[in-house]
Amino acid sequence: MSSPLPPAHAPVATALGGLLALAGAMGIGRFVYTPILPFMTEGVPLSPAEGGLIASANFLGYLIGALLAALPGLPGQQRTWLLAALAVSGVTGMGMAGSGGIAAFAVLRFVSGLASAFVFVFATALVLDRLARAGRPSLSALHFSGVGLGISLSALLIAGLSAAGSDWRGLWLFSGGVTLALLAAVGLLRRGAGAVPSRPASAPDAPPMPAAVIRLILAYGLFGLGYVVTATFVSVIARSNPALASAETLVWLAVGLSAAPSILIWNRIAARISAARAFALAAALEAAGVVLSVTTGSPLGILLAAALLGGTFMGITALGLIEARRQAAGDPRRLLAAMTASFGLGQMLGPSLAGYAADATGSFLLPSLAAATCLVLSGALMLWPADKAG
């Protein structure tokens, strides 16, 4: 066994472990479906409604996983659950390469979503708690940047493999393999940090949620519904428009590259104007990007839309979860899970509704406008006047 890391290095190793975990289970395991979807649409083939249904199965798994992660009697250590879930994410990704039916795709993506929720809830609760106890909360930006870095890595992986002639099966096989490689790296980085119980032995009952917390949870759910249409179909949107074809391979990379530094940027904005106003501003910018993605006719326009999506969705995610941890009494995992479940419900509904609407109307214009409206409403809830009582 390796010796414990020096105290000065432990917070950085903790944040890096979280970064790699989110890169594997979220940036690749969860979001690689977006750049692979155009290849599946042509190669399987899949209709927009079928593609949306498979995406919704993944998000249903994410929702159920968030609820299961909040169970008070869950045995074992957070680290054990985290590593096991990350392994499942890699295996189910590779399993997509051996599947050829809609039902099998949906089951695999459901299990993958379940695993990604476990990774996100356990990794975030563990990392934020340890960084807070070490007096290094600013390192949370490093942890959350893993999603953007994973998206960037997946974009480069898919672009390189497709240029080399790989079909959709090969894309899934290699993507799952990369997640398993990241699992090994997470295990090595986290080994010296020590074990932490997944839940205190006698956790107090959760206090009644004030109206501000309820609004936060609702806003987070609307955000999940609002961002997911573009996050699922932006590569398909680019491929379906001949004028945007030259930008297709760069669209998902633009999302990832803009997402990676976004947490740090939005944390600094929040320090100046408050987390609630930063959340609302990011939601408004993201709504603009969602609308632009279906109204632009230029490669530059679709890349700007992708950058607006990437530059905001992880910032909103982090702002919401950090605020949830601030408002939580005691163990934050219950409220973090409630936030993740609300988010999961919104993003579960989005792809299916958008896919069926696209089949019915022939484009993603209508569902994208509806998604942008959800984002505006999400920001408005965050700007609601603070409760007077207290």
N, C-alpha and C positions, 0 to 999 in steps of 0.2 A: 504494500500500500504506500502511496505517496504521503509525504509529511504535509501537515497543514500549511496553507499559504501564509506568508507574513501578513499581519493585520493591514498594512498600508496597501497591499496588493489585492486583498480579498474583495473589496467592493468592485474594483475594476474587473476581476475575474468573474464575479457574480453577474455584472452587467453584460460581459461578453458571452457568458453562458446563456443568458436570456436572449441576447441578440441571435446567437446561432440556433437556439431552439425555435424562435419565432421565424427565422429565415427558412428553416426546414419545414415546419408544420404549417405556417401561414403563407409566407412569401412564395414557397414552392408547392407544398402539399395542398394548400387550399386554393391559391390563385393561379397556379400554372394551367388550370382548366381554360382560362380566358385565351391565352395565345395558342393552345392546342385545339380549341373548339373549331376554328375555321378549317383545320385539317380533318377533323372528325366530321364536320358538316359535309365535306366533299367525299371523304373516304369511306364512311360507314354505310350510307350517308345519314345525316340528321336534319330534320326541319328545325326552324327557330323554336317551335313549341317543344319539341323533344329535347333540344339543347337546354332550354329553360327548365324543363322538368328535371333533368339530371342535375342541373345546378341547384334547384330547390331541394332535391334530396340531400345534397351536401349540406345545405344550410339548415334543413330539418335536423340532421345529425348534430350540427353545431348547437342548435337550440337545446336539444335533449342533453347533449354533453354538458352544457352550461348548468342545466338544472341538476344533473347527477353530481357535478363537481361541488355543489353546495350541500350535499347530504351530510348531516352532522355525524353519522356513524361510519363514515368512510374510513376504512382501516389503512394503516401503513404510513409511509412518509411521502411528502410532496415530491421529493427528488425521484422516488421510485415510480410514482404515477406519471411524472413528467417524462422520464426516459421511456417507459413502456408505451405511452401514447405517441411519442415521437417515432418509435419503432413501427407502430401500427400505421402511422401516416405514410412512412416509406413503403411498407409492404403493400398497402392498398393502392398506392400510386403505381407500383410495378404491376399489380394485378390487373389494372386497366388495360395493359397491353395484351393480356390473354383473354379478354372478354369481347364479345361481339354483339350482345343484345342489350336493348334498352333497360330491361329489368336488372341485368347483371351490372351494367354501368351505374344504375341508380343505387343499388345495394352497396357497391364499393365506395361510391362517393358519400353515401350516408355514413358508413363506418369511418371514412376519412374525416368527415365533418365532426363526428363524435370525438375523434382523437384530437383534432385541431383545437376544439373547445377546451379539452382537458389541458392541453399544452398551454394555451393562452391564459386560462384562469389560474392554473397552478404556478406557471412561470411568473406571471405578473404579480400575483399575491406574494410569492416568495421573494422575488427580486425587489419589489418596492418596499417590502418590510425590512429586508436586510440593508438596503441602501439608506432607509430612514434611520435605522438603529446605528448605522456607521456614520451618520451625519453627511452622507453624500447623495442626497435626493436628486441632484442635477444629473447624475449618471443614468437616470431613468430614460433620458433621451437616447443614450447608447442602446439600451435594451429595446426600446420601441423601434429604433431604426432598422432592426433586423427584418421587419416586414418589407420595407422598401428595398433593402439590399437583396433579400430573397427574390423579390419580383424582378429586380435588375438581372440577377443571376439566371433566373428562369427565362427571361427575354433573350439573353445572350445564348443560353443553351439551346432554346428552340430555334433561334435564327441560324446558329451554326449547324445544328443537326439537320434542319430542313434544307439548308444550302448543300449539305453533303448527300442529300437524297433520302433521308430517313422519312418513313411514313409516320402516321399518328401512333402506331403501336411502339415504334422505336422511341418516339418522344416521351411517351409515358414510362417506358422501361428505364431510360436514362434519368428522368426526373426523379422517380422513386429511388433510384440508386444514389443520387446526390443527397436526398434527404437522409438516407441511412448513413452516408458518410458524415453528414453533419451531426447525426446522433452520436457517433464515436467521439467527435470533437467535444460535444457538450458533456459527455460522460467524463472525459479527461479534465476539462476545465472545472467541473463542479465537484470533483471528487474530494478536494481538500477543504470544502466549505462546511462540512459537517451536516448532520441530519437534523431536520426540523419536522415535528409531527405535522400531519396534514390538517389537524384541527386540535385546539386545546382540549384536554380531557373533560373539562367542565365548562364549556362555553356558555355565557349567559344568553338568555332569551333576547331576540332582537327587539329593540324598542320600536314603538309605532313610528311609521315613516311620516315626517312632516310633508306639507304640500310641496316644498321646494325639491325634496328628493323624488316625489312622484313626478313632478314636471321634468326633472332630470332624466328619469327612466323613460318617460314618454318621448322626450326629445331625442333620446338615444335610439329608440325604436324607429322613429320617423327618419332619422339619419340613416339607419340600416336599410330601410326601404328606398331611400332617395339615392344613395350612392351606388347600389348594387346593380342597377340596370346597365349603367355605363361600364362598371367594373367587370360585368359578365360579358357584354356584347360589343365592347369598343373595337376589338380586333375584327369581329364579323362585320361591323358597320364600315370599317376601313376597307375590308376586302370587297364588300358589296357595291362600293362606289368606284368606278374606274378612275375617276379623277383623284382618288385618295390612295390608289394602289401603291404608288411609289413610297408612301409613308407607312405601309402596313407593318413592316418588320421593325420600325422604330417606335411605333405607338406604345407598346407595352414597356419598352425600355425607358421611354419618356416618363411613364407612370412611376416606374421603380426609382429612377434617378432623382426625380422630384420628391418622392416620398421619403428617401433616406435621410435628408437633413431637415425634413419638415417639422419633426418633433421639437428640435432645438429652436427653430425659428418661431414656432407657435408658443413655446414656453416663454420666450422673451417677449413676444407680443402680449401674452397674458399677464406678464409681470408689469406691463405698462398700462394696460387698459382693463384688466380683470379677465379671469378665465371665461366668465359668461359672455362678455362682449367678444372675446377672441373666438369662442365657439360659434357665435352668431355670424361674425365676419367670415370665418372659414366656410360656414354653411352657405352663405351668399355667394362666395367665390366659386364654390363647388357647383352650385346651381347654375351659375353662368357657364361653367365648363360643360355641364350635362347638356344644356341647350345648344351650345356651340358644336358639340359632337355630332348633332343631327341636322344642323343648319349650314355648316361650312361646306364649301366646295373646293377647298384648297388643302394640300398636304400640310402647310404651315398651320392652318386652322385646326386640323385634327390633332396635330402635335401639341398645340396650345391647350386644346381641350383635355388631352391626356395629362399634360403638366398640371393643369388646374385640379384635376382629379387626384393625381398623385401627391400634389403639394398640400392637399387639405384633408384627405380622408383619414390618414394616420394621425394628423394633428388633432382632429376632432375626436378620434378614438382615445388618444392619450389624455386630452383635456377632460373628457368625460370621466374616464376611469380614475384619474388623479383626484378629481373633485369628489368622486364617489368614495375614495379611500379617506379623504379629509372629513367627510360627513359621517363615516362609519364609526360606530362605537365598538371598541375592542377589535376582534378578528374581522378584517374587511372582506373576507372571502364571500360571505353571504350577499353583501350588497354588490360586490364585483360580479358575482354570478347572476344576480337579478338584472344588472345592467347588460351583461352579455346575453342573457336570455331575451330581453326586450329587443336588443339589436338583432339577435338571431331570428326572432319572429318576423321582423321587418324584412330582413334580407332573404328569408325563406319565401315570402310571398312575392317579392319583386321579380325574380327571373321567370317564373311560370306565367305570371300575369303579363309581363312584357313580351314573352315569347308568343303567347296566344294572340295578344294585340297586334304583334308584328305579322303573324300569319294572316290575321283578319284584314289588316289595313295595307299590308305590303311594305311597311317600313317601321323603323323604331321611333318615329317622330312623336306619336301620341304617348307611348309609355315614357319616353324621355321627358316630355313636358310635365307629365304627372309626377315623375321622380323629382324634377326640379322644384315643383310646388311643395312636395314633402320636405325638401331641404330647407326651403324658406320658412315653413311652419316650424321646423325643428329649431331654427335660429330664433324665431319669435318667442318660443317657449322659454328659451334661455334668457331672454331679455325681459321676461315677466317681472314686475316689481316684487322685491323681496317681501316675505311675510312680515307683517307688523308685529304679530304676537311673538312671544318668546321670552 
